[in-house]
Amino acid sequence: MTQFFRLSRELATLAIGQVVSIIASVVSIKIITSEVGPDIYGNFNILLTLQVGLMQLLFGPIGGACLRFTTDAINEKKSHDLLVAAIRLALKYSVYVISIGVIIFGLIPGDYLGYSSVPVLVMAINTVFFGILHILIQYLNGARKRNMYAFVSASLPLLQFGFCWLTLQVIGKSLYSITVGYALASAIATLVASFYILRLCIVPENCQQSVDWVSSGNNKAWINRISTYSLHFSQWGVFTLMYVISDKWALNLTGGPQEVGTYSLGYQLGYTPVAIAGGLLMQFVSPIIFKSVDRRGGQLYISNRGIKLVMASIACCMIFSIVYAAIAKFAIGLIAPRNYLSAYQYGPLLAIAAGLVGCSEMIGLLFQSEERIRSLVSFKIVISMFGMALNYFLASSLGSLGVSWSMLIYGCVQLSLIIYLWTRKRST
């Protein structure tokens, strides 16, 4: 009973943080779309796809490794070594990201982009802060410090709508203003997360008097372990990146930034709430699942309890996506400005699509828990290429509605294939 109440309290803490995040994100969307037209909002979302891509390739895999290994590191009383190794890798990748931003800023003229190249550099800076923040909050979640995790996670969207409103009023109604607002929000949220981790420590009873940020001993061992684990994420990350950005880029080619802007609003109010709910369940169950893994004969095996927890999470995710799909049109119509109202028709399709993808990611936890990431590489590559081709095909014929159907079809195929892979693995 004590464990039940503890888990319930953890889930409630995460849920409160996510509810605050959703409300803040909706307010941020409302502020931005009320101040700028679909063309500027479309260009901003195209820039966001670049950030998502760099997260997928560089910072995301490090965050996933932190989430997977924090429990092990705490048990070995080496949690600080893990954190230092992850931050050192993140700083190394940050140099690459800033260099890309500087190159684009210096070499590509604004006339080619359709807007000044300054926002590209600002988004590169934002990506660095956002990437480091992602690693820090995954570390917090892996340690099951739910209060701090929920607070830091909720602080980012709160800061985003605050700074976006401020920059839009002070600098002007432009793409540059939005990117500056997001960069400032990511920087402050990263400082907040850093303060909590360094001030309070993840495991106070295991804290050292000082943390060695440059030693190559244990840090190097953890760097190698993180790099090995995250390598497979990065291998399929290139193809996942191509898929993730293909919906907006396909619409940009066929309909222009205004089409992207309208679709993006439907995506953020239809797909994103369900994705956040699925993410909440994953963040809650993943540390518990990773802790329930047994080692037998040199191989990791997930317990039946872990499998049941994943199955229950899948059921909750699908129920939520179906319920939200029923009200998605109303939610979008309530929030969207008049010149974005066509986005309402995409909401239900995208909500169901998000539920299907969320279920697939939860089944992926089963592979991650047993550190059998290699078996997912071919699957991730094939499904990403399929999704990308489908996005471009349906965008050219049906526009935003076609891309919405493409997302739904992709979710169905992805879930079917990963269920097949897991059942085949369990039977061998």
C-alpha positions in Angstrom: 0.0 0.0 0.0 2.9 2.3 0.8 4.4 1.7 -2.6 1.0 2.3 -4.2 0.7 5.7 -2.6 4.3 6.6 -3.4 3.7 5.8 -7.1 0.4 7.6 -7.1 2.1 10.7 -5.7 4.8 10.5 -8.3 2.2 10.2 -11.1 0.2 13.1 -9.7 3.3 15.2 -9.6 4.2 14.5 -13.2 0.6 15.0 -14.3 0.4 18.5 -12.6 3.7 19.4 -14.3 2.4 18.3 -17.7 -1.0 20.0 -17.3 0.9 23.3 -16.5 3.0 22.7 -19.6 0.0 22.1 -21.9 -1.8 25.2 -20.6 1.4 27.3 -21.0 2.0 25.9 -24.5 -1.6 26.7 -25.6 -1.2 30.2 -24.3 2.1 30.6 -26.1 0.5 29.4 -29.4 -2.4 31.8 -28.9 -0.1 34.7 -28.3 2.1 34.0 -31.3 -0.7 33.3 -33.8 -2.6 36.4 -32.6 0.4 38.6 -33.2 1.8 37.1 -36.5 0.2 35.6 -39.6 0.4 32.0 -40.9 3.5 32.9 -43.1 5.7 34.0 -40.2 4.4 31.2 -38.0 5.1 28.7 -40.8 8.7 29.9 -41.1 9.1 29.6 -37.4 7.9 26.0 -37.4 10.2 25.2 -40.3 13.1 26.5 -38.1 11.8 24.3 -35.3 12.1 21.2 -37.5 15.9 21.9 -37.7 16.0 22.0 -33.9 14.0 18.8 -33.7 16.5 17.2 -36.1 19.6 18.2 -34.2 17.9 17.0 -31.0 17.2 13.7 -32.7 20.7 13.2 -33.8 22.8 14.7 -31.0 21.2 15.6 -27.7 18.2 13.2 -27.7 20.3 10.0 -27.6 22.4 11.4 -24.7 19.2 12.2 -22.8 17.9 8.7 -23.4 21.2 7.2 -22.1 20.9 9.3 -19.0 17.4 8.1 -18.4 18.5 4.4 -18.9 21.6 4.5 -16.8 20.9 6.9 -13.9 19.4 4.1 -11.7 22.5 2.0 -12.4 24.8 4.9 -11.6 23.0 5.7 -8.3 23.3 2.1 -7.2 27.0 2.2 -8.0 27.3 5.6 -6.3 28.6 7.1 -9.5 25.7 9.4 -10.5 27.9 12.4 -10.7 30.3 10.6 -13.1 27.3 9.9 -15.4 26.1 13.5 -15.3 29.6 14.9 -15.9 30.1 12.5 -18.9 26.8 13.5 -20.4 27.4 17.2 -20.0 30.9 16.9 -21.6 29.4 15.1 -24.6 26.6 17.8 -24.8 29.2 20.6 -24.8 31.1 18.9 -27.5 28.0 18.7 -29.7 27.1 22.2 -28.8 30.2 23.4 -30.7 28.9 21.6 -33.8 25.4 23.1 -33.6 26.7 26.7 -33.1 29.1 26.2 -36.0 26.3 25.2 -38.3 24.3 28.3 -37.2 27.3 30.5 -37.9 27.9 29.0 -41.3 24.3 29.5 -42.3 24.4 33.0 -40.9 27.5 33.9 -42.7 27.1 32.1 -46.1 23.4 31.9 -46.9 21.8 35.3 -47.8 18.4 36.2 -46.4 16.9 36.5 -49.8 17.4 32.8 -50.4 15.7 31.9 -47.1 12.9 34.4 -47.5 13.8 36.1 -44.3 16.9 37.3 -42.4 19.4 34.6 -41.5 19.7 36.0 -38.0 16.8 33.8 -36.6 18.8 30.7 -37.8 21.7 31.6 -35.6 19.4 32.4 -32.7 17.6 29.0 -33.1 21.1 27.3 -33.1 21.7 28.9 -29.7 18.3 27.9 -28.5 18.9 24.3 -29.6 22.1 24.2 -27.5 20.3 25.3 -24.3 17.3 23.1 -25.1 19.5 20.1 -25.7 21.4 20.5 -22.4 18.1 21.1 -20.6 16.7 17.8 -22.1 19.7 15.9 -20.7 19.3 17.5 -17.3 15.6 16.7 -16.9 16.1 13.1 -18.2 18.8 12.8 -15.5 16.3 14.1 -12.9 13.6 11.7 -14.1 16.0 8.7 -14.1 16.7 9.5 -10.5 12.9 9.7 -9.8 13.2 13.2 -8.5 9.7 13.8 -9.7 9.1 17.2 -8.0 12.2 18.8 -9.5 11.5 17.1 -12.9 7.9 18.4 -13.0 8.9 21.9 -12.0 11.7 22.2 -14.5 9.6 20.7 -17.3 6.8 23.1 -16.6 9.0 26.1 -16.4 10.1 26.0 -20.0 6.6 26.6 -21.7 5.8 29.1 -19.0 9.0 31.0 -19.8 8.3 30.6 -23.6 5.0 32.3 -23.6 6.3 35.0 -21.2 9.4 35.9 -23.2 7.6 35.5 -26.6 5.0 38.0 -25.5 7.7 40.4 -24.3 9.9 40.1 -27.4 6.9 40.5 -29.7 5.9 43.7 -27.9 9.5 45.1 -27.6 11.3 44.0 -30.7 8.3 43.7 -33.1 6.0 41.2 -34.7 8.7 39.2 -36.6 10.3 35.8 -36.8 13.4 37.2 -35.0 11.2 38.2 -32.0 9.8 34.7 -31.6 13.2 33.0 -31.9 14.7 35.3 -29.3 11.9 34.6 -26.9 12.4 30.9 -27.2 16.2 31.2 -26.8 15.8 33.2 -23.6 13.3 30.7 -22.2 15.6 27.8 -22.9 18.5 29.6 -21.3 16.7 30.4 -18.1 15.1 27.0 -17.8 18.6 25.4 -18.3 20.0 27.6 -15.5 17.1 26.6 -13.2 17.7 22.9 -13.8 21.5 23.3 -13.3 20.9 25.1 -10.1 18.7 22.4 -8.7 21.0 19.6 -9.7 24.2 21.2 -8.4 22.7 22.7 -5.3 20.6 19.8 -4.1 22.4 16.9 -5.7 20.6 13.9 -7.0 21.5 11.6 -4.1 22.6 13.8 -1.2 23.9 10.8 0.8 26.2 9.8 -2.0 27.4 13.3 -2.9 31.1 13.9 -3.0 32.6 17.1 -1.5 33.5 18.2 -5.0 32.7 17.1 -8.5 35.6 16.6 -10.9 34.4 18.0 -14.2 37.6 17.3 -16.1 39.0 14.0 -14.8 39.3 11.4 -17.6 38.9 8.4 -15.3 35.3 7.4 -14.5 34.0 10.1 -16.8 35.7 8.4 -19.8 34.1 5.1 -18.9 30.7 6.6 -18.7 31.3 8.6 -22.0 32.0 5.3 -23.7 29.0 3.6 -22.2 26.7 6.5 -23.2 28.2 6.7 -26.7 27.7 3.0 -27.2 24.1 3.0 -26.0 23.2 6.1 -27.9 24.9 5.1 -31.2 22.0 3.1 -32.4 19.6 6.0 -31.7 21.9 8.2 -33.8 22.1 5.6 -36.6 18.4 5.6 -37.1 18.2 9.3 -36.0 19.2 10.5 -39.5 16.2 8.7 -41.0 13.9 9.6 -38.2 15.0 13.2 -38.7 14.1 13.0 -42.4 10.6 11.8 -41.5 10.0 14.2 -38.6 10.7 17.3 -40.7 9.1 15.9 -43.9 5.5 16.9 -43.1 6.3 20.6 -42.9 8.9 20.6 -45.6 6.6 18.8 -48.0 3.8 21.3 -47.3 6.3 24.2 -47.7 7.2 22.9 -51.1 3.6 22.4 -52.2 1.8 25.2 -50.4 4.3 27.6 -49.0 4.8 28.9 -45.4 1.1 29.8 -45.0 0.1 26.2 -45.5 2.8 25.1 -43.0 1.5 27.7 -40.5 -2.1 26.5 -40.6 -1.1 22.8 -40.4 1.3 23.5 -37.6 -1.4 25.0 -35.5 -3.6 21.8 -36.1 -0.5 19.7 -35.2 0.2 21.5 -32.0 -3.4 21.5 -30.8 -4.2 18.0 -32.1 -1.1 15.9 -32.1 1.0 17.5 -29.3 -1.5 17.2 -26.3 -1.7 13.4 -26.9 2.0 13.2 -27.4 2.5 15.0 -24.1 0.2 12.6 -22.4 2.0 9.7 -23.8 5.3 11.2 -22.8 4.0 11.6 -19.3 3.2 7.9 -19.1 6.6 7.0 -20.5 8.5 9.3 -18.1 6.6 7.8 -15.2 7.0 4.1 -16.1 10.5 4.1 -17.7 12.6 4.4 -14.5 10.4 1.7 -12.9 10.7 -0.6 -15.9 14.5 -0.1 -16.1 14.8 -0.9 -12.4 12.8 -4.1 -12.8 15.2 -5.6 -15.3 16.9 -8.9 -14.2 20.3 -10.1 -15.4 20.5 -13.8 -16.1 23.4 -15.5 -17.8 24.9 -12.2 -18.8 21.7 -11.1 -20.6 19.1 -8.5 -19.4 15.5 -9.6 -19.1 12.5 -7.5 -18.3 10.2 -8.8 -15.6 6.5 -9.6 -16.1 5.7 -6.7 -13.9 7.5 -4.4 -16.4 5.6 -5.9 -19.3 2.3 -5.5 -17.6 3.1 -1.8 -16.8 3.9 -1.1 -20.4 0.6 -2.8 -21.5 -1.4 -0.7 -19.1 0.3 2.4 -20.3 -0.5 1.6 -23.9 -4.2 1.1 -23.0 -4.3 4.5 -21.2 -2.6 6.2 -24.1 -5.0 4.9 -26.7 -8.1 5.7 -24.5 -6.8 9.3 -24.1 -6.1 9.8 -27.8 -9.6 8.6 -28.7 -11.3 10.8 -26.1 -9.2 13.8 -27.2 -9.8 13.2 -30.9 -13.6 13.5 -30.1 -13.0 17.1 -28.8 -10.1 18.2 -30.9 -12.2 20.2 -33.4 -13.8 22.1 -30.5 -10.4 22.8 -28.8 -8.9 24.1 -32.0 -11.9 26.2 -32.9 -11.8 27.7 -29.5 -8.2 28.7 -29.6 -7.3 29.3 -33.3 -7.6 32.9 -34.7 -9.9 33.3 -37.6 -7.2 33.1 -40.3 -6.1 29.7 -38.9 -9.6 28.1 -38.5 -9.1 25.6 -41.3 -6.7 23.7 -39.0 -9.6 22.3 -37.0 -10.2 19.5 -39.6 -6.8 18.0 -39.0 -7.1 17.7 -35.2 -8.9 14.3 -34.8 -6.6 12.5 -37.3 -3.5 13.9 -35.7 -4.7 13.0 -32.2 -5.3 9.3 -33.1 -1.9 9.3 -34.9 -0.2 10.6 -31.8 -1.8 7.8 -29.7 -0.6 5.1 -32.1 3.0 6.5 -32.2 3.0 6.8 -28.4 2.0 3.2 -28.1 4.9 2.2 -30.4 7.3 4.2 -28.3 6.1 2.4 -25.1 6.8 -1.0 -26.7 10.2 0.4 -27.6 10.8 0.7 -23.9 10.8 -3.1 -23.7 13.7 -3.2 -26.1 15.5 -0.4 -24.4 15.2 -2.1 -21.0 17.0 -5.2 -22.2 19.5 -3.0 -24.1 18.5 -4.6 -27.4 18.5 -1.3 -29.3 20.4 -2.9 -32.3 17.3 -4.9 -33.2 15.3 -1.7 -33.8 17.7 0.0 -36.2 16.5 -1.6 -39.4 12.9 -1.2 -38.3 13.3 2.5 -37.5 15.1 3.2 -40.8 12.4 1.4 -42.9 9.4 2.9 -41.2 11.0 6.4 -41.4 11.6 6.2 -45.1 8.0 4.9 -45.6 6.6 7.8 -43.6 8.6 10.4 -45.4 7.6 9.1 -48.9 4.0 8.9 -47.8 4.1 12.5 -46.5 5.5 13.9 -49.7 3.0 11.9 -51.8 -0.1 12.9 -49.9 1.0 16.5 -49.4 1.3 16.9 -53.2 -2.2 15.6 -53.8 -4.2 16.6 -50.7 -2.2 19.3 -48.9 -2.4 19.5 -45.1 -5.3 17.0 -45.0 -3.2 14.5 -46.9 -0.3 14.9 -44.4 -2.7 14.3 -41.5 -3.9 11.1 -43.1 -0.3 10.2 -43.7 0.5 10.6 -40.0 -2.4 8.3 -39.1 -1.4 5.6 -41.6 2.2 5.8 -40.4 1.1 5.3 -36.8 -0.9 2.2 -37.7 2.0 0.6 -39.7 4.6 1.5 -37.1 2.6 0.0 -34.2 1.8 -3.2 -36.2 5.5 -3.7 -37.1 6.9 -3.1 -33.6 4.3 -5.5 -32.1 5.4 -8.1 -34.6 9.1 -7.6 -33.7 8.4 -7.9 -30.0 6.3 -11.0 -30.3 8.9 -12.6 -32.5 11.7 -11.8 -30.0 9.7 -13.2 -27.1 9.1 -16.5 -29.0 12.8 -17.1 -29.7 
